[in-house]
Amino acid sequence: MLLEVERKKLHSYVLACALALTAASSFLPLATAQAQTRTLPDFTDLVDQVGPAVVNIRTVEKVAQRGSGNGEMDEEMQEFFRRFFGQPAPGTPRQTPRPNRPQEPQEETRPRGVGSGFILSPDGFVMTNAHVVEDASEVLVTLPDKREFKAKIIGADKRTDVAVVKIDATGLPALKMGDVSKLRVGEWVMAIGSPFGLENTVTAGIVSAKQRDTGNYLPFIQTDVAINPGNSGGPLINMRGEVVGINSQIYSRSGGFMGISFSIPIDEAIRVSEQLRTSGRVSRGRIGVSIDEVTKDVAESIGLGKAQGALVRSVEAGSPGEKAGVEAGDIITKFDGKAIERPSDLPRLVGNTKPGTKSTLTVFRRGSARDLSVTVAEIEPDKPARAAAEREEPAPKPSASAAAKSLGLAVSDLSDAQKKELKLRGGVKVEAATDAASRAGLKEGDVILAVGNIEVANLKEFDAAVGKADRSKPVSVLFRRGEWAQYALIRPAR
């Protein structure tokens, strides 16, 4: 009897355990699903919050039409019907004879493109891309509530691809601007725009990279948000409902989205928009230097350490840079104390400086750093590059020194006329480049300005500088070709 009771108790215990395990396993997927749901972003509230401030922009242009091709074909067809059928072409109204003279040009309005934009302020200022409204004779802004307005272009800046237009409306919903410095790679972002004319399309993704240099005036925000033609000018929104960028470009081999999109950082865009709203144009600083990249090999050979800064290839005559004492071959490492990590950093920092401001340039020259005071001027329209004038003159006798031969060079002194023409204080002209010098890229006609961080004004100084160079390492040579200065690394045979 006691054994039977114990057996029943054990059976009840096993059954209870089984039921408990079954219940736990049934709740586990639900708990896991809830945890996953919490980690995935929900954009619904965000769309409701910012959607009313995103607009569709359509542009039209007027083109002159002259009645030539189609008009002449119509008249020929009418003549055909008259001759062979004795009647005018079907549907042709009776016409009176007209003198044979060219028709006056007529204007025709054609749709030009579709883009996006977003409301900056309740009084009707709208931000978009400059390329969206470029060459447009009329800009039409459509709000999400289907109201349509003709917009006035306040200003457009091609360098940053930012434009501001104004519509005659008040009490509009405006977007909040975000802090780009707090934007993190991997953060969720959302875009709203009109890809292919499909208004109020929402796409989302993450920030792929920041400070992406694509050769433009600004460092871009790279994302994997689906951006297509028509999204241009629309906002890039963070999860707090703030604008962090303007969708501007895509990388594509097909014309469609391929997973790489670029947005203009909103802090840069706002800086531009404020000037456009104030004066209709953007005023930027300039110092009048042409720059290039500093390679790792050059940096190591001249004692700079790491590849940084902007190599000055030429200095414009009469420019702020020339007045400050900047020379071709200098490497600008700082502007007003801010480090120049890449060449593109310099035009951005200088461009954002108010013209007339006195600033400090830190340059690396001949193995040491020095500070130069420069007064920033206002940027001018781009000028076409000028080719250096080269006159046929009796060439001085080239140097046949052992030092020059060891580098594969034959060089000569510059004449006074050549110095004046090239605006140089000194240097030696390359008459021939063979072996190591040729492999380094030097050519006849180049002017060598320095060897191994030692400035050379003539043949004597050139030979002395080559004699001091460490032949176990590549010899750095600063030379000028036309109006451009650059470095070459000559690796002499041992």
Secondary structure, DSSP 8 states (H G I E B T S, - for coil): -HHHHHHHHHHHHHHHHHHHHHHHHHHHHHHHHHHHHHHS---HHHHHHHGGGEEEEEEEEEEEE-S-HHHHHHHHHHHHHHHHHSS--TT--------S-----EEEEEEEEEEEEEE-STTSEEEE-HHHHTT-SEEEEE-TTS-EEEEEEEEEETTTTEEEEE-S--S----EE--GGG--TT-EEEEEE-GGG-TTEEEEEEEEEEEE--SSSS-EEEE-S---TT-TT-EEEETTSEEEEEEEEE--SSSS--S-EEEEEHHHHHHHHHHHHHHSS---EE--EEEE---HHHHHHTT--SS-SEEEEEE-TTSHHHHHT--TT-EEEEETTEE--STTHHHHHHHTS-TT-EEEEEEEETTEEEEEEEE-EE-----------------------HHHHHTTEEEEE--HHHHHHHT-S--EEEEEE-HHHHHTT--TT-EEEEETTEE--SHHHHHHHHHHS-TTS-EEEEEEETTEEEEEEE----
